[in-house]
Amino acid sequence: MRVLVVVALVLACACRAPVDEMDGAFYAWDHRRVHCAVEIDDSAGQSLDAIFAGMDRARDTGEVVELLVHTPGVTMTMDHLEAVLAGARDRGLPFLTVTDLLRGAPQASVALMYDDWHTQEWVASMDLLAQYGAHVTLYVGRYAGMPPTAHLQLAELAAAGHDVEAHSVLHQRGPTYVEQRGLGAYLDEEVLPSIDLLRADGYEVLSYAYPFGVRTAETDDAIVDTGSVEMVRALAKTSELRANPCPD
């Protein structure tokens, strides 16, 4: 059994697409409604060289490379995170938030994002981010169930210039939810309340990130067509063993 697991991991790594070849993870300032980030958590298997190659493409083409970390210090070591931050600095690439992508001027850059609800670890990375002049986009799920201390930490992050965006009510897979309960239920129970709750606490929410990065064209259109957000974010393909959730 152990041999089979090792073989599967080797095959997965061998099939992993290089960051600079993941077109879905690069935003060309074309006002598209569906964005995709590439996961760079340590377990995702993207080497620093692969991440830097993505940055090189962004620098050379004027695009934005969108990178996702879940829990700094846990899913990515702080040393690894600092190397990523330094790599962008060394290439002259600023860090833009999703609000910058939707409201700012086009420029080659990096959009670094944190997903889920790990506010304690996000706050712990603030000094390091500040050292490199980096602001990140925080896609927050399960907001209503977070303790008051987490809400205060999120407010602290926002006050430091980090961008707070929506990531669902209970972190359910969108396409599965639609199959089981219908598109209307998905919007009314998972998507729109996650946006409204954040807005009620003063956050300007402009986008929605799919849990697990899974999406369909139907959910894309339905979410953006509500007028509640201007874009949705999925995940870029990282392995031939994983279906690509990005649109062609």
C-alpha positions as a Markdown table, in Angstrom:
| # | Residue | x | y | z |
|---|---|---|---|---|
| 1 | Met | 0.0 | 0.0 | 0.0 |
| 2 | Arg | 2.8 | 2.4 | 0.9 |
| 3 | Val | 4.4 | 1.8 | -2.5 |
| 4 | Leu | 1.2 | 2.6 | -4.3 |
| 5 | Val | 0.8 | 5.9 | -2.4 |
| 6 | Val | 4.4 | 6.9 | -3.2 |
| 7 | Val | 3.9 | 6.0 | -6.9 |
| 8 | Ala | 0.7 | 8.1 | -7.0 |
| 9 | Leu | 2.5 | 11.1 | -5.4 |
| 10 | Val | 5.3 | 10.8 | -7.9 |
| 11 | Leu | 2.9 | 10.6 | -10.8 |
| 12 | Ala | 1.0 | 13.6 | -9.5 |
| 13 | Cys | 4.1 | 15.7 | -9.2 |
| 14 | Ala | 5.3 | 14.6 | -12.7 |
| 15 | Cys | 2.0 | 15.7 | -14.2 |
| 16 | Arg | 1.9 | 19.1 | -12.4 |
| 17 | Ala | 1.8 | 22.0 | -14.9 |
| 18 | Pro | 4.5 | 24.6 | -14.5 |
| 19 | Val | 3.2 | 27.9 | -13.1 |
| 20 | Asp | 4.3 | 29.9 | -16.1 |
| 21 | Glu | 2.2 | 27.7 | -18.4 |
| 22 | Met | -1.0 | 28.0 | -16.3 |
| 23 | Asp | -2.7 | 30.6 | -18.4 |
| 24 | Gly | -5.7 | 30.7 | -16.1 |
| 25 | Ala | -3.5 | 32.0 | -13.2 |
| 26 | Phe | -2.5 | 35.1 | -15.2 |
| 27 | Tyr | -4.8 | 38.1 | -15.5 |
| 28 | Ala | -4.1 | 40.3 | -18.6 |
| 29 | Trp | -6.3 | 43.2 | -17.5 |
| 30 | Asp | -9.0 | 42.1 | -19.9 |
| 31 | His | -11.9 | 42.6 | -17.4 |
| 32 | Arg | -12.8 | 38.9 | -17.4 |
| 33 | Arg | -15.3 | 37.8 | -14.8 |
| 34 | Val | -13.7 | 34.5 | -13.8 |
| 35 | His | -10.2 | 34.5 | -12.3 |
| 36 | Cys | -8.1 | 31.5 | -11.2 |
| 37 | Ala | -5.2 | 31.4 | -8.7 |
| 38 | Val | -2.5 | 28.7 | -8.5 |
| 39 | Glu | -2.1 | 27.1 | -5.1 |
| 40 | Ile | 1.4 | 27.4 | -3.8 |
| 41 | Asp | 1.0 | 25.8 | -0.4 |
| 42 | Asp | 4.0 | 23.5 | 0.4 |
| 43 | Ser | 1.8 | 20.5 | -0.2 |
| 44 | Ala | 0.9 | 21.7 | -3.7 |
| 45 | Gly | 4.4 | 20.8 | -4.8 |
| 46 | Gln | 5.2 | 24.0 | -6.7 |
| 47 | Ser | 8.9 | 24.7 | -6.3 |
| 48 | Leu | 10.2 | 28.2 | -5.7 |
| 49 | Asp | 11.8 | 28.1 | -9.2 |
| 50 | Ala | 8.3 | 27.3 | -10.7 |
| 51 | Ile | 6.8 | 30.2 | -8.8 |
| 52 | Phe | 9.6 | 32.5 | -9.8 |
| 53 | Ala | 9.1 | 31.4 | -13.4 |
| 54 | Gly | 5.4 | 32.5 | -13.1 |
| 55 | Met | 6.6 | 35.9 | -11.7 |
| 56 | Asp | 9.1 | 36.2 | -14.6 |
| 57 | Arg | 6.2 | 35.7 | -17.1 |
| 58 | Ala | 4.1 | 38.4 | -15.3 |
| 59 | Arg | 7.0 | 40.8 | -15.3 |
| 60 | Asp | 7.7 | 40.2 | -19.0 |
| 61 | Thr | 4.1 | 40.3 | -20.2 |
| 62 | Gly | 2.5 | 42.9 | -17.9 |
| 63 | Glu | 0.2 | 40.4 | -16.5 |
| 64 | Val | -0.8 | 39.6 | -12.9 |
| 65 | Val | 0.1 | 36.2 | -11.5 |
| 66 | Glu | -2.5 | 35.1 | -8.9 |
| 67 | Leu | -1.1 | 33.0 | -6.1 |
| 68 | Leu | -3.0 | 31.2 | -3.3 |
| 69 | Val | -1.8 | 30.3 | 0.2 |
| 70 | His | -4.2 | 29.0 | 2.9 |
| 71 | Thr | -2.5 | 29.3 | 6.2 |
| 72 | Pro | 0.9 | 31.0 | 6.4 |
| 73 | Gly | 3.2 | 29.2 | 8.9 |
| 74 | Val | 1.1 | 26.0 | 8.6 |
| 75 | Thr | 0.3 | 25.1 | 5.0 |
| 76 | Met | 3.3 | 27.2 | 3.9 |
| 77 | Thr | 6.4 | 27.7 | 6.1 |
| 78 | Met | 7.2 | 31.3 | 6.9 |
| 79 | Asp | 10.6 | 30.9 | 5.3 |
| 80 | His | 8.9 | 29.8 | 2.1 |
| 81 | Leu | 6.5 | 32.7 | 2.2 |
| 82 | Glu | 9.4 | 35.1 | 2.7 |
| 83 | Ala | 11.1 | 33.7 | -0.3 |
| 84 | Val | 8.0 | 34.3 | -2.4 |
| 85 | Leu | 7.7 | 37.8 | -1.1 |
| 86 | Ala | 11.4 | 38.4 | -1.8 |
| 87 | Gly | 11.1 | 36.9 | -5.3 |
| 88 | Ala | 8.4 | 39.5 | -6.2 |
| 89 | Arg | 10.4 | 42.3 | -4.7 |
| 90 | Asp | 13.6 | 41.3 | -6.6 |
| 91 | Arg | 11.6 | 41.4 | -9.9 |
| 92 | Gly | 10.1 | 44.8 | -9.2 |
| 93 | Leu | 6.6 | 43.3 | -8.9 |
| 94 | Pro | 4.1 | 45.0 | -6.6 |
| 95 | Phe | 1.5 | 43.1 | -4.7 |
| 96 | Leu | -2.0 | 44.0 | -5.7 |
| 97 | Thr | -5.3 | 43.0 | -4.0 |
| 98 | Val | -8.5 | 42.0 | -5.9 |
| 99 | Thr | -9.7 | 45.6 | -5.4 |
| 100 | Asp | -6.6 | 46.8 | -7.1 |
| 101 | Leu | -7.3 | 44.4 | -10.0 |
| 102 | Leu | -10.8 | 45.8 | -10.4 |
| 103 | Arg | -10.1 | 49.4 | -9.7 |
| 104 | Gly | -6.5 | 50.1 | -10.4 |
| 105 | Ala | -4.3 | 50.7 | -13.4 |
| 106 | Pro | -2.8 | 47.8 | -15.3 |
| 107 | Gln | 0.7 | 46.7 | -14.3 |
| 108 | Ala | 2.8 | 43.6 | -14.0 |
| 109 | Ser | 2.3 | 42.4 | -10.5 |
| 110 | Val | 1.5 | 39.6 | -8.1 |
| 111 | Ala | -1.9 | 39.0 | -6.4 |
| 112 | Leu | -1.3 | 37.0 | -3.3 |
| 113 | Met | -4.4 | 35.5 | -1.6 |
| 114 | Tyr | -5.2 | 33.7 | 1.6 |
| 115 | Asp | -8.3 | 31.5 | 1.8 |
| 116 | Asp | -10.6 | 30.3 | 4.5 |
| 117 | Trp | -10.8 | 31.5 | 8.2 |
| 118 | His | -7.3 | 31.3 | 9.7 |
| 119 | Thr | -7.2 | 34.8 | 11.1 |
| 120 | Gln | -4.7 | 34.1 | 13.8 |
| 121 | Glu | -2.1 | 32.8 | 11.4 |
| 122 | Trp | -3.0 | 35.6 | 8.9 |
| 123 | Val | -2.3 | 38.2 | 11.6 |
| 124 | Ala | 1.0 | 36.4 | 12.5 |
| 125 | Ser | 2.2 | 37.0 | 8.9 |
| 126 | Met | 1.4 | 40.8 | 9.0 |
| 127 | Asp | 4.8 | 42.0 | 10.0 |
| 128 | Leu | 6.5 | 39.9 | 7.3 |
| 129 | Leu | 4.0 | 41.2 | 4.7 |
| 130 | Ala | 4.6 | 44.7 | 5.8 |
| 131 | Gln | 8.4 | 44.2 | 5.5 |
| 132 | Tyr | 7.9 | 43.6 | 1.8 |
| 133 | Gly | 5.1 | 46.1 | 1.3 |
| 134 | Ala | 2.7 | 43.3 | 0.5 |
| 135 | His | -1.1 | 43.5 | 0.8 |
| 136 | Val | -3.1 | 40.3 | 0.3 |
| 137 | Thr | -6.7 | 39.4 | -0.5 |
| 138 | Leu | -8.4 | 37.5 | 2.3 |
| 139 | Tyr | -11.2 | 35.2 | 1.0 |
| 140 | Val | -13.2 | 34.6 | 4.2 |
| 141 | Gly | -15.5 | 31.6 | 4.7 |
| 142 | Arg | -17.6 | 30.6 | 7.6 |
| 143 | Tyr | -17.6 | 34.2 | 8.8 |
| 144 | Ala | -20.8 | 33.9 | 10.9 |
| 145 | Gly | -19.3 | 31.0 | 12.9 |
| 146 | Met | -16.0 | 32.7 | 13.6 |
| 147 | Pro | -15.5 | 33.8 | 17.3 |
| 148 | Pro | -15.5 | 37.5 | 18.1 |
| 149 | Thr | -11.7 | 37.5 | 18.5 |
| 150 | Ala | -11.4 | 36.3 | 14.9 |
| 151 | His | -13.7 | 39.1 | 13.7 |
| 152 | Leu | -11.4 | 41.6 | 15.5 |
| 153 | Gln | -8.4 | 40.1 | 13.9 |
| 154 | Leu | -10.0 | 40.4 | 10.5 |
| 155 | Ala | -10.7 | 44.0 | 11.2 |
| 156 | Glu | -7.1 | 44.5 | 12.2 |
| 157 | Leu | -6.0 | 43.0 | 8.9 |
| 158 | Ala | -8.4 | 45.2 | 6.9 |
| 159 | Ala | -7.2 | 48.3 | 8.7 |
| 160 | Ala | -3.6 | 47.4 | 7.6 |
| 161 | Gly | -4.8 | 47.5 | 4.0 |
| 162 | His | -5.6 | 43.9 | 3.3 |
| 163 | Asp | -8.6 | 43.1 | 1.2 |
| 164 | Val | -11.6 | 41.2 | 2.6 |
| 165 | Glu | -13.7 | 39.2 | 0.2 |
| 166 | Ala | -16.3 | 36.4 | 0.3 |
| 167 | His | -15.7 | 32.7 | 0.4 |
| 168 | Ser | -19.1 | 31.1 | 1.1 |
| 169 | Val | -21.2 | 30.4 | 4.3 |
| 170 | Leu | -20.2 | 26.8 | 5.0 |
| 171 | His | -17.5 | 26.1 | 2.5 |
| 172 | Gln | -19.6 | 23.8 | 0.4 |
| 173 | Arg | -18.6 | 22.6 | -3.1 |
| 174 | Gly | -20.7 | 24.7 | -5.5 |
| 175 | Pro | -21.5 | 22.3 | -8.3 |
| 176 | Thr | -22.4 | 19.5 | -5.8 |
| 177 | Tyr | -24.6 | 21.9 | -3.9 |
| 178 | Val | -26.4 | 22.9 | -7.1 |
| 179 | Glu | -26.9 | 19.2 | -8.1 |
| 180 | Gln | -28.4 | 18.4 | -4.7 |
| 181 | Arg | -30.4 | 21.6 | -3.9 |
| 182 | Gly | -30.6 | 23.7 | -7.0 |
| 183 | Leu | -28.9 | 26.8 | -8.2 |
| 184 | Gly | -31.2 | 29.2 | -6.4 |
| 185 | Ala | -30.5 | 27.5 | -3.1 |
| 186 | Tyr | -26.8 | 27.7 | -3.7 |
| 187 | Leu | -27.0 | 31.5 | -4.3 |
| 188 | Asp | -29.5 | 32.1 | -1.4 |
| 189 | Glu | -27.8 | 29.8 | 1.2 |
| 190 | Glu | -24.1 | 29.8 | 0.4 |
| 191 | Val | -23.1 | 32.7 | -1.8 |
| 192 | Leu | -25.2 | 35.8 | -1.2 |
| 193 | Pro | -25.3 | 35.6 | 2.6 |
| 194 | Ser | -21.5 | 35.3 | 2.8 |
| 195 | Ile | -21.3 | 38.6 | 0.9 |
| 196 | Asp | -24.0 | 40.3 | 2.8 |
| 197 | Leu | -22.6 | 39.4 | 6.3 |
| 198 | Leu | -19.2 | 40.9 | 5.4 |
| 199 | Arg | -20.8 | 44.0 | 4.0 |
| 200 | Ala | -22.9 | 44.4 | 7.1 |
| 201 | Asp | -19.7 | 44.7 | 9.1 |
| 202 | Gly | -18.3 | 47.3 | 6.8 |
| 203 | Tyr | -16.3 | 45.4 | 4.2 |
| 204 | Glu | -16.6 | 46.3 | 0.5 |
| 205 | Val | -16.9 | 42.9 | -1.1 |
| 206 | Leu | -16.2 | 42.8 | -4.8 |
| 207 | Ser | -15.6 | 39.2 | -5.5 |
| 208 | Tyr | -16.4 | 35.6 | -4.4 |
| 209 | Ala | -14.0 | 32.6 | -4.3 |
| 210 | Tyr | -15.3 | 29.1 | -4.8 |
| 211 | Pro | -14.5 | 26.6 | -2.0 |
| 212 | Phe | -12.1 | 24.0 | -3.4 |
| 213 | Gly | -11.9 | 26.1 | -6.5 |
| 214 | Val | -14.7 | 24.2 | -8.2 |
| 215 | Arg | -17.1 | 26.0 | -10.5 |
| 216 | Thr | -19.2 | 25.8 | -13.6 |
| 217 | Ala | -20.1 | 28.3 | -16.2 |
| 218 | Glu | -23.7 | 28.2 | -14.8 |
| 219 | Thr | -22.6 | 29.2 | -11.3 |
| 220 | Asp | -20.2 | 31.8 | -12.7 |
| 221 | Asp | -22.9 | 33.6 | -14.7 |
| 222 | Ala | -25.5 | 33.2 | -11.9 |
| 223 | Ile | -23.3 | 34.7 | -9.2 |
| 224 | Val | -22.0 | 37.7 | -11.2 |
| 225 | Asp | -25.4 | 38.3 | -12.8 |
| 226 | Thr | -26.9 | 38.9 | -9.3 |
| 227 | Gly | -24.9 | 42.2 | -9.3 |
| 228 | Ser | -23.5 | 41.4 | -5.9 |
| 229 | Val | -19.9 | 40.9 | -7.0 |
| 230 | Glu | -17.9 | 41.8 | -10.1 |
| 231 | Met | -15.9 | 38.6 | -10.4 |
| 232 | Val | -15.5 | 35.0 | -9.1 |
| 233 | Arg | -12.3 | 33.2 | -8.3 |
| 234 | Ala | -11.6 | 29.5 | -8.9 |
| 235 | Leu | -8.3 | 27.6 | -9.0 |
| 236 | Ala | -5.9 | 26.9 | -11.8 |
| 237 | Lys | -5.0 | 23.4 | -12.9 |
| 238 | Thr | -2.1 | 21.9 | -11.0 |
| 239 | Ser | -2.1 | 18.3 | -12.0 |
| 240 | Glu | -3.4 | 16.0 | -14.8 |
| 241 | Leu | -5.0 | 14.0 | -12.0 |
| 242 | Arg | -7.2 | 16.9 | -11.1 |
| 243 | Ala | -10.0 | 18.3 | -13.3 |
| 244 | Asn | -9.3 | 21.8 | -14.4 |
| 245 | Pro | -11.9 | 24.2 | -12.9 |
| 246 | Cys | -10.8 | 27.2 | -15.0 |
| 247 | Pro | -12.7 | 28.1 | -18.1 |
| 248 | Asp | -11.0 | 27.5 | -21.4 |
